[in-house]
Amino acid sequence: MIGPEFPAVLGAAARGDEEAFGRLWHDLQPRLLRYFMVAVPTAAEDLASETWLAVVRGLDRFRGNEPAFRAWVFTIARHEVLDWRRRAARRVTEAVTMNGLPEQAAPDDPAAAALEDLSTRAALAVVATLPPDQAEAIVLRVVAGLGVDQVAGIMGKRPGTVRVLTHRGLRRLAERLGADRIWGVV
Amino acid sequence: MDADDASPAEMRRRPDPHADPLALDEETAERLLAGQLSPAQAPPRYAEVAALLAAAAAPPTPEELAGKAAALAELRAVTHAHAAIPRRAARPAQRRRVGLVAAVVAGALVTGGVAGAATGHLPGPVRDAARSILSTVGGAEPATPVTSGPASTPRASTPGSAGAGQGPASTGATGRGPGTTGAAAAANPNLEKLCRAYLAGEGAEQGGKLDAAAFEALARAAGGKERISTYCETVQPKESKPKKHQQPAPPDDPGPGQGPGGPSPSSSGDNNGQGDPQADRP
C-alpha cells in the first residue's frame, strides 16, 4: 500500500515520473508475479511485463483511488491470463493442457515442501493445486490484498460466490495439509 | 448459472467441531484471508493454512523486485513512444507489437538525449546510439550508419548525414542513460524484444510487420536481413519462443480501453467494508 500519497504518486507516474512509477511497481509487481505464479506459472514474468505495458499505456486515463487502482491492475492481469490460455489452446502443436496448468507447476509434494520451508514460492505452489477458481479467489484476496467485492468484479462473479470459493479453498488446503501431518509427511 | 451459488449456506451453518473438524465460520475465514490470524491463533486444523497464507503474502523478495530497472526503461520507452509514434500506436491490432518496437526505438531516443522525434525520422545521434548498442552484439559493421526514415526501404541508407564517429549515449540530458558501457547490457533485452516482434510477424511481409528502422537495426545485428530468422532463434530464450507474440493481439486488449471504464472509485473504492486489513503486507 502506498497510502495517503497515492493520488500524488499516481499523478506523477502518469506524467512519466520514474520514481513515482517505481513506487507503484514496487508495491504491485510482487503481487502480480505471485498471482501469475498460481495462474500461469510458466509465463509469470512475461505476463507481469505485459500487464505493466498495459498499465503504463492506460495510466493517464485511470481515475480512482488506490484500491480501485489495484483492482484495475489485477483486472488487466486477469485478462492477460485469459489471453494466454486462449493462445495456449490454439497452440495445438504444444502439449499444453488447459486445465492442467496450475498443477503442472507443483513440485512432487508441494504441501510437504511448503511446510518444510515456508517459502512464498512453495506456498503458492500449494495454492495452485486447488481448483483454478478457488486458487484465483484466494490469491486475489490474500496476495493482491483485494476485498470480496473487488475480487468478485475481477472474476465476474457474485460476492457470495467468491466467499464460497475462498471458503472451499481454505477447507481443501486444511484437508491437504492436515492429511500430510496425519500421515507423517511433515 | 453458477453452481457455486448453490451453497453459501455451508458457511452460515454454525460450525460444529465435533461433527466436522474442518468447520470454518465466515468470520474466521475472513480473518485468515486478511492475514489477521497467526498459526497459533487459528483454529487447530487451520494452523498450517494460516502459515501457508502468511508465506504466500510474505514481504517481497529481492528476486521479485529484480526487474525494476527494466520496468522503468519500459515506462520511459512507452511514454516517449506516445509522442513519437502516435499514428501507428493507435491501431489496436498493432498496439502490442508497436509497443515493443517503440520501446527499442524510444529507448535509443532517450539514450541519445534527443527529444524531438516527432518528424518520424531517427535523428543522427539516435542512429548512432542504435548502431553502438547493436554493434556490441557482434555481426554489425559499426562504420555504416543505420538507415533513417521508418517509411523508407530497409536498405536505403543515407550515409553522410550520420556523423559516424559520434558517440551514442554520452551522458544524455538526464545522466540516467546507460551510457556507452550500459549500452552493452541493454542490447540483449532490446534485441530480444525486436526478435519477439519480428517473429510475431514471421511468414508475412516483414516490412509491414516491423517498423522499418527497427527492422534495419535487427538486420544489422543479424548480419543481413535474410539472416534475421536464424539470428532470432538464437537470441530468443528457449521458453519464450512459443509465446504470445506468435498470435495476433486479441481484440479485447485489456489495455487503455479497460481504464476508467472498469473499476471506478464508486464501484470498487472503499466498498468492501473492510478498509485494507493488509495495509502492512506486501
Boltz contact constraints between the chains, C-beta under 6 A:
constraints:
  - contact:
      token1: [A, 1]
      token2: [B, 279]
      max_distance: 6.0
  - contact:
      token1: [A, 16]
      token2: [B, 79]
      max_distance: 6.0
  - contact:
      token1: [A, 18]
      token2: [B, 72]
      max_distance: 6.0
  - contact:
      token1: [A, 21]
      token2: [B, 75]
      max_distance: 6.0
  - contact:
      token1: [A, 25]
      token2: [B, 71]
      max_distance: 6.0
  - contact:
      token1: [A, 30]
      token2: [B, 60]
      max_distance: 6.0
  - contact:
      token1: [A, 30]
      token2: [B, 64]
      max_distance: 6.0
  - contact:
      token1: [A, 30]
      token2: [B, 282]
      max_distance: 6.0
  - contact:
      token1: [A, 33]
      token2: [B, 64]
      max_distance: 6.0
  - contact:
      token1: [A, 52]
      token2: [B, 71]
      max_distance: 6.0
  - contact:
      token1: [A, 53]
      token2: [B, 99]
      max_distance: 6.0
  - contact:
      token1: [A, 54]
      token2: [B, 254]
      max_distance: 6.0
  - contact:
      token1: [A, 54]
      token2: [B, 255]
      max_distance: 6.0
  - contact:
      token1: [A, 56]
      token2: [B, 75]
      max_distance: 6.0
  - contact:
      token1: [A, 56]
      token2: [B, 78]
      max_distance: 6.0
  - contact:
      token1: [A, 57]
      token2: [B, 255]
      max_distance: 6.0
  - contact:
      token1: [A, 57]
      token2: [B, 256]
      max_distance: 6.0
  - contact:
      token1: [A, 58]
      token2: [B, 255]
      max_distance: 6.0
  - contact:
      token1: [A, 58]
      token2: [B, 256]
      max_distance: 6.0
  - contact:
      token1: [A, 58]
      token2: [B, 259]
      max_distance: 6.0
  - contact:
      token1: [A, 61]
      token2: [B, 256]
      max_distance: 6.0
  - contact:
      token1: [A, 61]
      token2: [B, 259]
      max_distance: 6.0
  - contact:
      token1: [A, 61]
      token2: [B, 260]
      max_distance: 6.0
  - contact:
      token1: [A, 62]
      token2: [B, 259]
      max_distance: 6.0
  - contact:
      token1: [A, 63]
      token2: [B, 260]
      max_distance: 6.0
  - contact:
      token1: [A, 64]
      token2: [B, 264]
      max_distance: 6.0
  - contact:
      token1: [A, 64]
      token2: [B, 265]
      max_distance: 6.0
  - contact:
      token1: [A, 65]
      token2: [B, 265]
      max_distance: 6.0
  - contact:
      token1: [A, 65]
      token2: [B, 269]
      max_distance: 6.0
  - contact:
      token1: [A, 67]
      token2: [B, 269]
      max_distance: 6.0
  - contact:
      token1: [A, 68]
      token2: [B, 263]
      max_distance: 6.0
  - contact:
      token1: [A, 68]
      token2: [B, 265]
      max_distance: 6.0
  - contact:
      token1: [A, 68]
      token2: [B, 268]
      max_distance: 6.0
  - contact:
      token1: [A, 68]
      token2: [B, 269]
      max_distance: 6.0
  - contact:
      token1: [A, 71]
      token2: [B, 263]
      max_distance: 6.0
  - contact:
      token1: [A, 71]
      token2: [B, 268]
      max_distance: 6.0
  - contact:
      token1: [A, 72]
      token2: [B, 262]
      max_distance: 6.0
  - contact:
      token1: [A, 72]
      token2: [B, 263]
      max_distance: 6.0
  - contact:
      token1: [A, 75]
      token2: [B, 262]
      max_distance: 6.0
  - contact:
      token1: [A, 76]
      token2: [B, 254]
      max_distance: 6.0
  - contact:
      token1: [A, 76]
      token2: [B, 258]
      max_distance: 6.0
  - contact:
      token1: [A, 79]
      token2: [B, 254]
      max_distance: 6.0
  - contact:
      token1: [A, 83]
      token2: [B, 250]
      max_distance: 6.0
  - contact:
      token1: [A, 87]
      token2: [B, 244]
      max_distance: 6.0
  - contact:
      token1: [A, 87]
      token2: [B, 247]
      max_distance: 6.0
  - contact:
      token1: [A, 94]
      token2: [B, 242]
      max_distance: 6.0
  - contact:
      token1: [A, 114]
      token2: [B, 52]
      max_distance: 6.0
  - contact:
      token1: [A, 118]
      token2: [B, 51]
      max_distance: 6.0
  - contact:
      token1: [A, 118]
      token2: [B, 55]
      max_distance: 6.0
  - contact:
      token1: [A, 120]
      token2: [B, 55]
      max_distance: 6.0
  - contact:
      token1: [A, 120]
      token2: [B, 58]
      max_distance: 6.0
  - contact:
      token1: [A, 123]
      token2: [B, 52]
      max_distance: 6.0
  - contact:
      token1: [A, 123]
      token2: [B, 55]
      max_distance: 6.0
  - contact:
      token1: [A, 123]
      token2: [B, 56]
      max_distance: 6.0
  - contact:
      token1: [A, 124]
      token2: [B, 56]
      max_distance: 6.0
  - contact:
      token1: [A, 126]
      token2: [B, 52]
      max_distance: 6.0
  - contact:
      token1: [A, 141]
      token2: [B, 33]
      max_distance: 6.0
  - contact:
      token1: [A, 142]
      token2: [B, 33]
      max_distance: 6.0
  - contact:
      token1: [A, 142]
      token2: [B, 53]
      max_distance: 6.0
  - contact:
      token1: [A, 142]
      token2: [B, 56]
      max_distance: 6.0
  - contact:
      token1: [A, 142]
      token2: [B, 57]
      max_distance: 6.0
  - contact:
      token1: [A, 143]
      token2: [B, 56]
      max_distance: 6.0
  - contact:
      token1: [A, 143]
      token2: [B, 57]
      max_distance: 6.0
  - contact:
      token1: [A, 145]
      token2: [B, 278]
      max_distance: 6.0
  - contact:
      token1: [A, 147]
      token2: [B, 272]
      max_distance: 6.0
  - contact:
      token1: [A, 147]
      token2: [B, 274]
      max_distance: 6.0
  - contact:
      token1: [A, 148]
      token2: [B, 272]
      max_distance: 6.0
  - contact:
      token1: [A, 149]
      token2: [B, 271]
      max_distance: 6.0
  - contact:
      token1: [A, 149]
      token2: [B, 272]
      max_distance: 6.0
  - contact:
      token1: [A, 150]
      token2: [B, 268]
      max_distance: 6.0
  - contact:
      token1: [A, 153]
      token2: [B, 268]
      max_distance: 6.0
  - contact:
      token1: [A, 160]
      token2: [B, 8]
      max_distance: 6.0
  - contact:
      token1: [A, 161]
      token2: [B, 2]
      max_distance: 6.0
  - contact:
      token1: [A, 161]
      token2: [B, 4]
      max_distance: 6.0
  - contact:
      token1: [A, 161]
      token2: [B, 5]
      max_distance: 6.0
  - contact:
      token1: [A, 164]
      token2: [B, 4]
      max_distance: 6.0
  - contact:
      token1: [A, 164]
      token2: [B, 8]
      max_distance: 6.0
  - contact:
      token1: [A, 166]
      token2: [B, 33]
      max_distance: 6.0
  - contact:
      token1: [A, 167]
      token2: [B, 11]
      max_distance: 6.0
  - contact:
      token1: [A, 167]
      token2: [B, 29]
      max_distance: 6.0
  - contact:
      token1: [A, 170]
      token2: [B, 29]
      max_distance: 6.0
  - contact:
      token1: [A, 170]
      token2: [B, 49]
      max_distance: 6.0
  - contact:
      token1: [A, 171]
      token2: [B, 22]
      max_distance: 6.0
  - contact:
      token1: [A, 173]
      token2: [B, 49]
      max_distance: 6.0
  - contact:
      token1: [A, 174]
      token2: [B, 22]
      max_distance: 6.0
  - contact:
      token1: [A, 174]
      token2: [B, 45]
      max_distance: 6.0
  - contact:
      token1: [A, 174]
      token2: [B, 46]
      max_distance: 6.0
  - contact:
      token1: [A, 174]
      token2: [B, 49]
      max_distance: 6.0
  - contact:
      token1: [A, 177]
      token2: [B, 48]
      max_distance: 6.0
  - contact:
      token1: [A, 178]
      token2: [B, 45]
      max_distance: 6.0
